Every structure is written in structure tokens, then in C-alpha cells.
Amino acid sequence: MDFEKYGSYILEETAALLAIDSPSGMTAKAAEHVMARFEAIGYRCERTRKDGVIVHFGGEDKENGL
């Protein structure tokens, strides 16, 4: 695994997420950013009514999933 490559990606994404103004109760833009990034790599997402993000990673055992 290329830790330098993935470490850079993680730092860039963290900086982009933290740059979004999202005070308590105003997190829709941050949730949209997270959803867009996961959907771009092929995962299905849904946003909760309180702007949380649920990412569906799939898998065969639905009783023992993330």
C-alpha cells in the first residue's frame, strides 16, 4: 500500500471538509461534500434528517455489516 499517496489524499480531503463552514445545526454542506466524495468512488449514501451520512458499503452478510 502506498501510504504517502493515501496519506496525502486523506490530508487533502480532511482539509477540504474542515474548510466548509458548518456550525452546529448547519451541517448540510458538509454532509453533501461527504456524500459526493463517497458516491464518486461508487458507494450509495443517504443523509439522515440531522445531516448525518450513512454509507452503504455492500457486502453479502447484511446481519454483520458496517
Distance bins in CASP14 RR format, pairs under 12 A and 6 or more apart:
PFRMAT RR
TARGET T0000
AUTHOR 0000-0000-0000
RMODE 2
METHOD distances of the structure
MODEL  1
1 7 0 0 0 0 0 1 0 0 0 0 0
1 9 0 0 0 0 0 1 0 0 0 0 0
2 8 0 0 0 0 1 0 0 0 0 0 0
2 9 0 0 0 0 1 0 0 0 0 0 0
3 9 0 0 0 0 0 1 0 0 0 0 0
3 10 0 0 0 0 1 0 0 0 0 0 0
3 11 0 0 0 0 0 1 0 0 0 0 0
4 10 0 0 0 0 0 1 0 0 0 0 0
4 11 0 0 0 0 0 1 0 0 0 0 0
5 11 0 0 0 0 0 1 0 0 0 0 0
5 12 0 0 0 0 0 1 0 0 0 0 0
6 12 0 0 0 0 0 1 0 0 0 0 0
6 13 0 0 0 0 0 1 0 0 0 0 0
7 13 0 0 0 0 1 0 0 0 0 0 0
7 14 0 0 0 0 1 0 0 0 0 0 0
7 15 0 0 0 0 0 1 0 0 0 0 0
8 14 0 0 0 0 0 1 0 0 0 0 0
8 15 0 0 0 0 0 1 0 0 0 0 0
9 15 0 0 0 0 0 1 0 0 0 0 0
9 16 0 0 0 0 0 1 0 0 0 0 0
9 37 0 0 0 0 0 1 0 0 0 0 0
9 41 0 0 0 0 0 1 0 0 0 0 0
10 16 0 0 0 0 0 1 0 0 0 0 0
10 17 0 0 0 0 0 1 0 0 0 0 0
10 37 0 0 0 0 0 1 0 0 0 0 0
11 17 0 0 0 0 0 1 0 0 0 0 0
11 18 0 0 0 0 0 1 0 0 0 0 0
12 18 0 0 0 0 0 1 0 0 0 0 0
12 19 0 0 0 0 0 1 0 0 0 0 0
12 37 0 0 0 0 0 1 0 0 0 0 0
13 19 0 0 0 0 0 1 0 0 0 0 0
13 20 0 0 0 0 0 1 0 0 0 0 0
13 33 0 0 0 0 1 0 0 0 0 0 0
13 34 0 0 0 0 1 0 0 0 0 0 0
13 36 0 0 0 0 0 1 0 0 0 0 0
13 37 1 0 0 1 0 0 0 0 0 0 0
13 38 0 0 0 0 0 1 0 0 0 0 0
13 40 0 0 0 0 0 1 0 0 0 0 0
13 41 0 0 0 0 0 1 0 0 0 0 0
14 20 0 0 0 0 0 1 0 0 0 0 0
14 30 0 0 0 0 0 1 0 0 0 0 0
14 33 0 0 0 0 0 1 0 0 0 0 0
14 34 0 0 0 0 0 1 0 0 0 0 0
14 37 0 0 0 0 0 1 0 0 0 0 0
15 33 0 0 0 0 0 1 0 0 0 0 0
16 29 0 0 0 0 0 1 0 0 0 0 0
16 30 0 0 0 0 0 1 0 0 0 0 0
16 33 1 0 0 1 0 0 0 0 0 0 0
16 34 0 0 0 0 0 1 0 0 0 0 0
16 36 0 0 0 0 0 1 0 0 0 0 0
16 37 0 0 0 0 1 0 0 0 0 0 0
17 27 0 0 0 0 0 1 0 0 0 0 0
17 29 0 0 0 0 0 1 0 0 0 0 0
17 30 1 0 0 1 0 0 0 0 0 0 0
17 31 0 0 0 0 0 1 0 0 0 0 0
17 32 0 0 0 0 0 1 0 0 0 0 0
17 33 1 0 0 1 0 0 0 0 0 0 0
17 34 1 0 0 1 0 0 0 0 0 0 0
17 35 0 0 0 0 0 1 0 0 0 0 0
17 36 0 0 0 0 0 1 0 0 0 0 0
17 37 0 0 0 0 1 0 0 0 0 0 0
17 53 0 0 0 0 0 1 0 0 0 0 0
18 30 0 0 0 0 1 0 0 0 0 0 0
18 33 0 0 0 0 0 1 0 0 0 0 0
18 34 0 0 0 0 0 1 0 0 0 0 0
19 29 0 0 0 0 0 1 0 0 0 0 0
19 30 0 0 0 0 1 0 0 0 0 0 0
19 33 0 0 0 0 1 0 0 0 0 0 0
20 26 0 0 0 0 1 0 0 0 0 0 0
20 27 0 0 0 0 1 0 0 0 0 0 0
20 28 0 0 0 0 1 0 0 0 0 0 0
20 29 1 0 1 0 0 0 0 0 0 0 0
20 30 1 0 1 0 0 0 0 0 0 0 0
20 31 0 0 0 0 1 0 0 0 0 0 0
20 32 0 0 0 0 1 0 0 0 0 0 0
20 33 1 0 1 0 0 0 0 0 0 0 0
20 34 0 0 0 0 1 0 0 0 0 0 0
20 36 0 0 0 0 0 1 0 0 0 0 0
20 37 0 0 0 0 0 1 0 0 0 0 0
20 51 0 0 0 0 0 1 0 0 0 0 0
21 27 0 0 0 0 1 0 0 0 0 0 0
21 28 0 0 0 0 0 1 0 0 0 0 0
21 29 1 0 0 1 0 0 0 0 0 0 0
21 30 0 0 0 0 1 0 0 0 0 0 0
21 33 0 0 0 0 0 1 0 0 0 0 0
22 28 0 0 0 0 1 0 0 0 0 0 0
22 29 1 0 0 1 0 0 0 0 0 0 0
22 30 1 0 1 0 0 0 0 0 0 0 0
22 31 0 0 0 0 1 0 0 0 0 0 0
22 32 0 0 0 0 0 1 0 0 0 0 0
22 33 0 0 0 0 1 0 0 0 0 0 0
22 34 0 0 0 0 0 1 0 0 0 0 0
22 51 0 0 0 0 1 0 0 0 0 0 0
22 52 0 0 0 0 0 1 0 0 0 0 0
23 29 0 0 0 0 0 1 0 0 0 0 0
23 30 0 0 0 0 0 1 0 0 0 0 0
23 51 0 0 0 0 0 1 0 0 0 0 0
24 30 0 0 0 0 0 1 0 0 0 0 0
24 50 0 0 0 0 0 1 0 0 0 0 0
24 51 0 0 0 0 0 1 0 0 0 0 0
25 31 0 0 0 0 0 1 0 0 0 0 0
25 49 0 0 0 0 0 1 0 0 0 0 0
25 50 0 0 0 0 1 0 0 0 0 0 0
25 51 1 0 0 1 0 0 0 0 0 0 0
25 52 0 0 0 0 0 1 0 0 0 0 0
26 50 0 0 0 0 0 1 0 0 0 0 0
26 51 0 0 0 0 1 0 0 0 0 0 0
27 33 0 0 0 0 0 1 0 0 0 0 0
27 34 0 0 0 0 1 0 0 0 0 0 0
27 35 0 0 0 0 0 1 0 0 0 0 0
27 47 0 0 0 0 1 0 0 0 0 0 0
27 48 0 0 0 0 0 1 0 0 0 0 0
27 49 0 0 0 0 0 1 0 0 0 0 0
27 50 0 0 0 0 1 0 0 0 0 0 0
27 51 1 0 1 0 0 0 0 0 0 0 0
27 52 1 0 0 1 0 0 0 0 0 0 0
27 53 0 0 0 0 1 0 0 0 0 0 0
28 34 0 0 0 0 0 1 0 0 0 0 0
28 35 0 0 0 0 0 1 0 0 0 0 0
28 47 0 0 0 0 1 0 0 0 0 0 0
28 48 0 0 0 0 0 1 0 0 0 0 0
28 49 0 0 0 0 0 1 0 0 0 0 0
28 50 0 0 0 0 0 1 0 0 0 0 0
28 51 1 0 1 0 0 0 0 0 0 0 0
28 52 0 0 0 0 1 0 0 0 0 0 0
28 53 0 0 0 0 0 1 0 0 0 0 0
29 35 0 0 0 0 0 1 0 0 0 0 0
29 36 0 0 0 0 0 1 0 0 0 0 0
29 47 0 0 0 0 0 1 0 0 0 0 0
29 51 0 0 0 0 1 0 0 0 0 0 0
30 36 0 0 0 0 0 1 0 0 0 0 0
30 37 0 0 0 0 0 1 0 0 0 0 0
30 47 0 0 0 0 0 1 0 0 0 0 0
30 51 1 0 0 1 0 0 0 0 0 0 0
30 52 0 0 0 0 1 0 0 0 0 0 0
30 53 0 0 0 0 1 0 0 0 0 0 0
31 37 0 0 0 0 0 1 0 0 0 0 0
31 38 0 0 0 0 0 1 0 0 0 0 0
31 45 0 0 0 0 1 0 0 0 0 0 0
31 46 0 0 0 0 0 1 0 0 0 0 0
31 47 1 0 1 0 0 0 0 0 0 0 0
31 48 0 0 0 0 1 0 0 0 0 0 0
31 49 0 0 0 0 0 1 0 0 0 0 0
31 50 0 0 0 0 1 0 0 0 0 0 0
31 51 1 0 1 0 0 0 0 0 0 0 0
31 52 1 0 1 0 0 0 0 0 0 0 0
31 53 1 0 1 0 0 0 0 0 0 0 0
31 54 0 0 0 0 0 1 0 0 0 0 0
31 55 0 0 0 0 0 1 0 0 0 0 0
32 38 0 0 0 0 0 1 0 0 0 0 0
32 39 0 0 0 0 0 1 0 0 0 0 0
32 45 0 0 0 0 0 1 0 0 0 0 0
32 47 1 0 0 1 0 0 0 0 0 0 0
32 51 0 0 0 0 1 0 0 0 0 0 0
32 52 0 0 0 0 0 1 0 0 0 0 0
32 53 0 0 0 0 1 0 0 0 0 0 0
33 39 0 0 0 0 0 1 0 0 0 0 0
33 40 0 0 0 0 0 1 0 0 0 0 0
33 45 0 0 0 0 0 1 0 0 0 0 0
33 47 0 0 0 0 0 1 0 0 0 0 0
33 51 0 0 0 0 0 1 0 0 0 0 0
33 52 0 0 0 0 0 1 0 0 0 0 0
33 53 0 0 0 0 1 0 0 0 0 0 0
34 40 0 0 0 0 0 1 0 0 0 0 0
34 41 0 0 0 0 0 1 0 0 0 0 0
34 43 0 0 0 0 0 1 0 0 0 0 0
34 45 1 0 0 1 0 0 0 0 0 0 0
34 46 0 0 0 0 0 1 0 0 0 0 0
34 47 0 0 0 0 1 0 0 0 0 0 0
34 48 0 0 0 0 0 1 0 0 0 0 0
34 51 0 0 0 0 1 0 0 0 0 0 0
34 52 0 0 0 0 1 0 0 0 0 0 0
34 53 1 0 1 0 0 0 0 0 0 0 0
34 54 0 0 0 0 0 1 0 0 0 0 0
34 55 0 0 0 0 1 0 0 0 0 0 0
35 41 0 0 0 0 0 1 0 0 0 0 0
35 42 0 0 0 0 0 1 0 0 0 0 0
35 43 0 0 0 0 1 0 0 0 0 0 0
35 44 0 0 0 0 1 0 0 0 0 0 0
35 45 1 0 1 0 0 0 0 0 0 0 0
35 46 0 0 0 0 1 0 0 0 0 0 0
35 47 1 0 0 1 0 0 0 0 0 0 0
35 48 0 0 0 0 0 1 0 0 0 0 0
35 51 0 0 0 0 0 1 0 0 0 0 0
35 52 0 0 0 0 1 0 0 0 0 0 0
35 53 1 0 1 0 0 0 0 0 0 0 0
35 54 0 0 0 0 1 0 0 0 0 0 0
35 55 0 0 0 0 1 0 0 0 0 0 0
35 56 0 0 0 0 0 1 0 0 0 0 0
36 42 0 0 0 0 0 1 0 0 0 0 0
36 43 0 0 0 0 0 1 0 0 0 0 0
36 45 0 0 0 0 1 0 0 0 0 0 0
36 47 0 0 0 0 0 1 0 0 0 0 0
36 53 0 0 0 0 0 1 0 0 0 0 0
36 55 0 0 0 0 0 1 0 0 0 0 0
37 43 0 0 0 0 1 0 0 0 0 0 0
37 45 0 0 0 0 1 0 0 0 0 0 0
37 53 0 0 0 0 1 0 0 0 0 0 0
37 55 0 0 0 0 1 0 0 0 0 0 0
38 44 0 0 0 0 1 0 0 0 0 0 0
38 45 1 0 1 0 0 0 0 0 0 0 0
38 46 0 0 0 0 0 1 0 0 0 0 0
38 47 0 0 0 0 0 1 0 0 0 0 0
38 53 1 0 0 1 0 0 0 0 0 0 0
38 54 0 0 0 0 1 0 0 0 0 0 0
38 55 1 0 1 0 0 0 0 0 0 0 0
38 56 0 0 0 0 1 0 0 0 0 0 0
38 57 0 0 0 0 1 0 0 0 0 0 0
39 45 1 0 1 0 0 0 0 0 0 0 0
39 46 0 0 0 0 0 1 0 0 0 0 0
39 47 0 0 0 0 0 1 0 0 0 0 0
39 53 0 0 0 0 0 1 0 0 0 0 0
39 55 0 0 0 0 1 0 0 0 0 0 0
39 56 0 0 0 0 0 1 0 0 0 0 0
41 55 0 0 0 0 0 1 0 0 0 0 0
41 57 0 0 0 0 0 1 0 0 0 0 0
42 55 0 0 0 0 1 0 0 0 0 0 0
42 56 0 0 0 0 0 1 0 0 0 0 0
42 57 0 0 0 0 0 1 0 0 0 0 0
42 58 0 0 0 0 0 1 0 0 0 0 0
43 53 0 0 0 0 0 1 0 0 0 0 0
43 54 0 0 0 0 0 1 0 0 0 0 0
43 55 1 0 1 0 0 0 0 0 0 0 0
43 56 1 0 0 1 0 0 0 0 0 0 0
43 57 1 0 0 1 0 0 0 0 0 0 0
43 58 0 0 0 0 1 0 0 0 0 0 0
43 59 0 0 0 0 0 1 0 0 0 0 0
43 66 0 0 0 0 0 1 0 0 0 0 0
44 53 0 0 0 0 0 1 0 0 0 0 0
44 54 0 0 0 0 1 0 0 0 0 0 0
44 55 1 0 0 1 0 0 0 0 0 0 0
44 56 1 0 1 0 0 0 0 0 0 0 0
44 57 0 0 0 0 1 0 0 0 0 0 0
44 58 0 0 0 0 1 0 0 0 0 0 0
44 59 0 0 0 0 0 1 0 0 0 0 0
45 52 0 0 0 0 1 0 0 0 0 0 0
45 53 1 0 1 0 0 0 0 0 0 0 0
45 54 1 0 0 1 0 0 0 0 0 0 0
45 55 1 0 1 0 0 0 0 0 0 0 0
45 56 1 0 0 1 0 0 0 0 0 0 0
45 57 0 0 0 0 0 1 0 0 0 0 0
45 58 0 0 0 0 0 1 0 0 0 0 0
46 52 0 0 0 0 1 0 0 0 0 0 0
46 53 1 0 0 1 0 0 0 0 0 0 0
46 54 1 0 1 0 0 0 0 0 0 0 0
46 55 0 0 0 0 1 0 0 0 0 0 0
46 56 1 0 0 1 0 0 0 0 0 0 0
47 53 1 0 1 0 0 0 0 0 0 0 0
47 54 1 0 0 1 0 0 0 0 0 0 0
47 55 0 0 0 0 0 1 0 0 0 0 0
48 54 1 0 0 1 0 0 0 0 0 0 0
48 55 0 0 0 0 0 1 0 0 0 0 0
54 66 0 0 0 0 0 1 0 0 0 0 0
55 65 0 0 0 0 0 1 0 0 0 0 0
55 66 0 0 0 0 1 0 0 0 0 0 0
56 62 0 0 0 0 0 1 0 0 0 0 0
56 65 0 0 0 0 1 0 0 0 0 0 0
56 66 0 0 0 0 1 0 0 0 0 0 0
57 65 1 0 0 1 0 0 0 0 0 0 0
57 66 1 0 1 0 0 0 0 0 0 0 0
58 64 0 0 0 0 0 1 0 0 0 0 0
58 65 1 0 0 1 0 0 0 0 0 0 0
58 66 0 0 0 0 1 0 0 0 0 0 0
59 65 1 0 0 1 0 0 0 0 0 0 0
59 66 0 0 0 0 1 0 0 0 0 0 0
END
